[in-house]
Amino acid sequence: MTATVPPFAEFFVPVLRALDALGGSASNEEIDDKVAGLMGASDAVRAILVGNGPRPKFDYRSAWARSWLKNAGMVENSERGVWTLTSEGRAVLALDPQEIVRRVRRADAELRKAKIVATPDHVEVEAGAAETPLKDWRERLLNALLALEPAAFERLCQRVLRESGFIKVEVTGRTGDGGIDGTGVLRLNLLSFHVLFQSKRWAGSVGSGVVRDFRGAMVGRADKGLIITTGTFTADARREAVRDGAPAIDLIDGESLCDLLRDLQIGVKVRMVPEVTLDEAAFRQF
């Protein structure tokens, strides 16, 4: 039987329930993992891409559901990507799931009618509708990263680490070295940590096997490990990265990498729109 991602509208209630179960606030990653558990979505389902990628269809639909719930006043989000359940969102959890879906659709229709939001008509209003990826700046940036040669992506990761405070960053890229692509030293005040990193220019998900192999290669050679990918990490991979009794490995997925590139302004230009205010008191001095 072919694995399929649930229709878009079926994400509304699980997203609300996920936020409620997570204490009323959560990151995108936490929400997606919790929603997958509530919906019984396997790793195979979560690995299905939108078109040719790079974004998993499951995460894509979960993101759209959060946007629609926000338009309905049921959730809010901060600039740091943390979503919170509003009092309205908590209240509707007592309603029949179909009523929740109707309320979300009604709110979106009213906002589009008033031209307050521009939700594309193609976004799975009905199951099986045509689907086009969100072409925000992260999507375009990830496509540009996927177009890089593997060696170029390794050099980009090297630059990111240097700009983030690492020193002695070297790209090794030796074949048969457990996936280790480079080394660096992170200096924090009086302490320094030797770090091994791996760069995965992938569309799709990085599984737990990659994390286990990388940890095996780094044991006895470094204090910390770091895996950077243009894709995502499966829930098992994230659990493996922080498994009790094993050296922790930090994971940077595609969205986090995009945010890093934006913050460091590597290949991304951020235009600040000036705000003009009037100081009427200044004129009274003349």
Secondary structure, 3 states (H helix, E strand, C coil): CCCCCCCHHHHHHHHHHHHHHCCCEEEHHHHHHHHHHHHCCCHHHHCCECCCCCCEHHHHHHHHHHHHHHHCCCEEECCCCEEEECHHHHHHCCCCHHHHHHHHHHHHHHHHHCCCCCCCCCCCCCCCCCCCCCCCHHHHHHHHHHCCCHHHHHHHHHHHHHHCCEEEEEECCCCCCCCCCEEEEEEECCEEEEEEEEEECCCCEECHHHHHHHHHHHCCCCCEEEEEECCEECHHHHHHHCCCCCCCEEEECHHHHHHHHHHHCCCCCCCCCCCCCCCHHHHCCC
